[in-house]
Amino acid sequence: MTAEKISIFEKPEGELDNRPIWITTKMLIEQLSISRTKLGNLMAEDKTFPKPIYLGWNCYRWKREEIENWINYKEEIRSEVC
C-alpha cells in the first residue's frame, strides 16, 4: 500500500481545511518543484514573492495563503501576457 501525496495547496472537497497554515522550506520547494537555489533566487529577485517568517536559527516558514496568492497572481499575469 502506497501513501498518496497530497498537495498543501489543494483543499480537499467536502472536508475541513486542515492544511498547514505555515509551510516549511522543504514543503515549499517540493510543492513548487524548484530547487533551494531557485527559491533563493526568487526571494532575492522577485519582489512579489512572499517573505518568510523567521522563527529562529535556520528556521523559516511561509504562510500558505500568501504562497497561494502569489501563485494566483503569477497565473493572472501570465494570461494577460499570452
Secondary structure, DSSP 8 states (H G I E B T S, - for coil): -------SSS--TTS---S-SEEEHHHHHHHHT--HHHHHHHHHH-TTS---EEEETTEEEEEHHHHHHHHHHHHHHHHHH-
